[in-house]
Amino acid sequence: MSATAAVPSGEVSGTATPPSSSPGAMAHIPSLDGLRGLAVIGVLLFHAGYLTGGFLGVDLFFALSGFLITRLLVREADRTRTIDLIGFWGRRFRRLLPAALVFLVVVMLWARWSGSPDQWATTLNDGPWAQFYLANWHQIGSDRSYWDSFSDPPLLAHLWSLAIEEQFYVVWPLVAALVWRLTRQRAARACCWWSGPGAALSFATMLAAVRRGDPTRVYMGTDTRASSILIGAALGTRPAVAWVTRAVQARPHIVDLVMVVAIGIIAAMWITIDGASSSMLFRGGLLVHSGLAAIVVAFAAVRLGWVTRLLGTGVLQWFGRLSYSLYLWHWPVYAVLNQRRTGLDGLELLAVRVAVSIAFALASYHLVEVPLRRKAAWTHGTTGRWVFVGAMGAVAMLWVITPAPVTEVARFDPGSITAPSLPPGTTGPETPTAPDPPIPRPHCRWWAP
């Protein structure tokens, strides 16, 4: 969701590469921002109950991330004969962490002072796992169904997908660098030969894990969902991009037709699929969707035809640039601005929710993301690493020192029971003795056994 929408210069006709100090810097492609905008719009409509398959927008994000991150790694390795892991992770953290940490602190404070006891307790329980990008495994271990969480949703439940992406950002560069060094191959070949088999292995794991009942384990597991990212990674390798470029040059109109058909099938899946009840989804549906999404991404990155121009329209680009912040903020906004609190429903409620989500996203983008990523010199180098450690430690300490809500065990009131009428000459049972006063019981915290 958060990868920079970019491709190498020289591979896209009519697109210039801007100057950059990053070894793998690539040119900006508007159509990829448009695809990201479509993805976040699908998620917004799905969580509002208007698009049953809109959750597949997350898989479009996955395919985009796999493609773009692999292009960055391959390009850097081919240019410098190495992959600067520290530099890569630093760029990813500057892109993702500032907005995420601000978001976590704001949500925690709201849950503490204005949320219900359940929201407060759940936020304290989920927060540390979300901060360290392990939210998906925490939710799996909590036996919490993703599909049943929309009626009274935990405020951080949507961060499972960002956890999977960040885990990919940590592991995939290590794999690419290690395989490249061990086999003495160029990064293009190393990533190409490992992303395809990795996607196949992930899909096989999904098939083995599918069970009747709640599909949350399959839907949120990093092992089962890696296929969606690795398919995009496979098409982001240099051999795949070269093949796509030759296809575009030889048959541009056929490429446009392929993109239209692929986008049409994706749209049909978003409209018709129900994730809570579709057995087909986890037996090949997700794989088909991810493959089609990766094809659209790969062609959009090298083809400047009428389809990509439509994908790169201003509104879609605008949503695409805001997609990370919008994804962060929309879920708690939806949870807080429900029908009970607002008195609204239908399209009016949707409009209010989306407007407020956009307001928070704009504030995050302009006040946190852009300044800290592009303008603050202290976020780079040794100073940046110390700032990172200090910020992570400070937020982690908040989860520890913030008190958990206290609830009381319901007290039995014998006076609330109406005695049944008895036949003449009989006596009823003795009046029960009132139990001991209730003992305050704290909610379970994340560090509790």
N, C-alpha and C positions, 0 to 999 in steps of 0.2 A: 504493500500500500504506500510505502513511503519512499521507494527508490526514485531517484531522479529520472524523469522521462527523457532519456537520451540514447543516442546511437552514435557510432563512430563517424567521423567526417570521412568523406570519400565513398561512403556506402549509401548515401542518400543524396540524390541529385537535387541541387538547388538549395542545400542547407549548409550553412557555414558553421564551423566550430568556433565558439568564442574562446578567447584566451582564458586559461585556467592554470593554476598551480598544481592541480591534481594530476597525477601521472596518467590516470585513465579517463581524463575529462572527455566528454562527448557532447555532441550537438543536441540542442533541444528540439523535440518533435511535438508539435501541437496535437496531433492525432492521438498520441499516447496519453497526454493529459485528458483528452476527451474520453478515452476509454476508462480512465480512472474516474472521471466524472460520472459516466454511466454506471460504473460499479457502485459508487457511493449512493447514487440516487436509488438504485435497486435495493440496497440495504435499508435506506430510509423508508422506502415504501413497504418493504417486508416487515419491518419492526412496527409499522403503523397498521399492519393488517390488510394492506391493499395489493400485495404482490406475493403470492404464495411461494414462488421460487426465487424471490429477490435475494435470499441469502447466498445464492450462487455468485453474487457480486464479489463475495470474499474470494472465491476461486479465480475470478478474473484478476483481482489484486495479486493473488499468489502467482499466477502465470506471468504477470507483468514484473513482479519482483524477481522471479527466477531468471527471466530473460535479461533484465537490465543489470542485475548484479553480476551475472556471468559475463556479460559484455564488458563491464568495468574491469573485472578480474583478468579476463583474457587480454584485454587491450593493455593493461598495465604490465602484465607478465611478458607479453610480446615486445613491448617497448623497452623495458628496463631489465629483462631477464630475471626478475624476481617479483614477489608479491609482498608489499609492505603491509603486513597484517596490522601492526599498530596504527599506521596511518589510515587504513581502511576502516578499522573499528572506530577510530576517533571521528571520522566523518559520519559514520552511522550514528554514533552516540550524540554528536552535535545536532544531527537531524531529528532524532527521535526523543531523546531523554528530557530536554528542557520542558517541552510541552507536556510530556507524560507526567513528570514530577509535579509541575504546577497543577495539572488536572487532578492528580491523586490527592494533593493537599487540600484543594478546594472541595472536592467531593467528601473527603474525610471530615472537614470542618462543618460542611452542611449536614452530613449525617449525624454528627455529634450534637449540633444545636437545634436542628429543625427536623431531622428524620425521625421515623418511628424507631422504637427499641430494636426491632428486627433488622431494619436497615443499618442502624448504627453498629450492631453486633456483626452483621454479615460483612460490612465494609471493613471493620477492623480485622476480621478473619481473612478476607480476600486480599487486602491491601498489600501486605508484604510479598505475597506470591505474584501479584500483578507488577509490583515494582521491579522484581528480579526476573520478570518475563517467564514465569512458570505457572501462569494462571490456568492454562489448559489442563495441566496434570493435576493441579489442585482441585479443579472442578470435577475431573474424572474421579479422583480419590474421594471426593465428598459425596459421591453418588447423587449428584444434583443433575436432574434432567434439563438439558438446554431447551428442549421444546416445551417444557412446562413452566418456564421461567418468565413468561410474558405477562401473567396476571399481576404479580407483585415482584418485579424483577430485582435481583441484587444489583446494586449500582455499578459494579465493576465486572459483571458477567460477560460483557462483550469483548473484554481484553484478551480472551483466549486466542483470537486470530493474530493479534499483534505479538503474542508470546511465540507462536509458531514461526512467524516471520523473523523475529529476533534470534531465535534458536538457529534458523537457517543462516542468518548473517554471521553467527559465531562459528558454526561448524563447516559450512561450505567453503569458505576461504581456506580453512585449515586443510580440508580434503584436497582442494585444487593445488595448493602449494606443496603438500606432501607427495601426492602422486606425481606431480610434475618433476620434483627433485629426484624421487626414487627411480622413475622410468627414464629420466633425461629427455623427456618429450616437451615440446612446446605446450604452453597452457591450453591452447586451442584443442589439441588432441586429448590432453589429460581430462579436461572437462567433458569433452564429447564422449569419450569412452566410458565415463563413470556416471554421467547424468542419466543416460538412457537405461542402463541396468538398474540404477538406483530407483528410478520411477517404476520400473517393472516389479522390483522387490517390494516397494511400498504398496503397490496395488495388490500384490499377492498377500501381504500382511492384512490389508483391509478385507479381502475375501475370507481369510482365515478367522478374522475377529468378528465378522458379522454374526449376530445372534438375534433371535426373536426378542421383541420388547424394545427397550430404550436404546437408540443408536448413538447416544452421546459419546461413548468410548471411541467408536469408529470415527465419529465426526470431528472430535477434538484431539485425537491422538496425533502427536508429531510424526510417528512412524507411519500411520495410515494416511495422513494428509500430505506427506512430503512429495507424493507423486504429482500433485497439482503444481508444486513449485519446480520440481525437477524436469517436468515436461517443458516448461518455459525455459529452464536453464539449458536443456538440450538444443532448443532452437536459438539460443543466444550464443552458441559457440561459433567460431569463425567458419568451419566447414558448412554449418547449417545456414548462416547468414549469406555465405557465398552462393549457396544453392538457391536461396530465396531471391537474391539479387539477379542471378542469371534467369530465373523464371520470370521475374518482373520485366527484365529487358527483352526477353524473347516473346512473351505472351502477356502484355499488360492488361488487355481486356479480359482474358481468362482469369487473371489474378483478381480483377475487380469482381467478376462473377463468383469466384470462390469465396471472397470476403463477404459478399452479400448473402450467399447461401449459409455460410458459417454464422454470421450475425443473426440471420433469420432463425436458424435452429436454436441458437442460444436464447433468443427472445422467446421462442416457443417453450423452452424449458423453464424459463423464469416465470412464465404465465401459468403453466400447467402443473409443475411438480410441487408436491407437498412433502417437505422433508421429514415430517413426523410419521408419515405413513407409506412413503414410497420405498419399497424393497429394492426396486431397480436402481435407485440412486447409489447405493453402496455396493452394487454388483456390476458396475460398469458405467452408470450414469455420470458420476463425478469425473471418471476418467475421460469419457467422451467430451463432456463439457470443458474440461481442462485442455484437452487436445485442440478443440475448436478455438478456445480462447487464445492459446499459444500461437496458433496459425494466424489469427487476426492480428495479434500483437506483432508477430514477425513481419507480416506483409505491410502493416501500417508503418513499421519502422523504416521501410525502404521504398515504399510506393507513394508518390505524390499524385494520386489520381482523385477522381471525384468522390470516392468513398472516404478516403482519408481526409479530404477537405471537409466533408460533412462531419466526420468525427472530431475535427479540429475547430468546430464553430466556437464562437466566443463564450456562449453560456456553458457548454460542456467543459471547455478549458478552465473557466472560472471555478466550476465545481471541482474539477480535477486538482487545481492548485490548493483548494481548501480541503481536499478529501481526508487528509490525515487528521487535522483538527476537527473536522466535521464528524468523522467516525468516533473520535474520542468523546466528544461532548454530547452527541445526539442521544445516546442511550440513557444516561441519568436525566437529561432533560425530558425525554419521553416518560420516564418513570415518575418524575415529580409532577409534570403537567398532565395528569391523567384526567379522566372524565369526572371523577369525584371532586377533585380540587378545582377544576376550571368550570364545571357545569356545561362544557361543550362536548360535542361528539361529531363524528363524520368528518367532512372536509374542513369544517371550521377548526376542529381540534388539530387536524393534521397541519393546517396552515400556521397555527400558533406554535406548534411544536417545531416545525421546520424553521420558522422565523427566529425563534429563540436560539435554536441550535446554530443557525448561521451567525447570529450575533456573537455567541461565545466563540465560535470557530474563527471569526474575523479578529476578535480581540487576541486570541491565542496566536494566530498567524502573524499579525502585525506587531504585537508587543513582545512575543516570546520567540517564536520560530525564526523569523527573518533576522531580527537584531542579533540573537545569540549565534546564529549559524554563519552570518555573512559580515557582521559589523563589529563584533566584540573580539578583539585580538586576544583577550585573556582566556578565551575558550580553547586556544590552540597551544600546542607544545606542552612543556612541563607544567606551566601554570594551569593549563586546561585539565591536565590529568589530576592535579591536586584539587581543582574545583570539582571535578567529577567525583572524586572520592569523598570530599566533604559534603557535597549535595546528597549523594546516596546515603551517607551515614546519618545526616540530619533527618532525612525523611524516614529512614528506617527507625530512628529513635522515636519519632512521633508515634509509630505504631505501638511501641513499647510503653511509652509514658501516658498515652491517652487511656483514661479509665474505661473499662467495659461497662455497658448498662447493667443495672441490677433489676431483676424481676422477682416477684414474690410468688411463692407457691399458693395456689388458691386455698383459702381457708373454708373448712366445712362449717356451715351455719345450720344447726339443727332446727332453729326456729323457722327456717324457710320451708320445712317439710310439713305438709298438712296430714294430720293423723287420720287414718281411715275410720269410718264409723264402725263400732263393734256391737255385737248382739248384747241384749240386756243380760246382766249377771257375769259378764266377762271383763277382764282387765287387759289393758294393752301392755306392750313391752316397756321396760324402764327407759326413761329419757336418757339418750346417750350423752356421755361426757364430752364436752368440747375438747378438741385436740389442742396440742401445744401451739403457741403463736408461730406464725410462718417464719421461716429462716430465709434471709436473702440469698438468692442463688445467682451468681454471675453467669453470663453467657460464656460459652467455650471460646477461648482465644486461640490464635494460630499456633502458639507454642505449647498449648496444653497437650498432655499425653492422650 
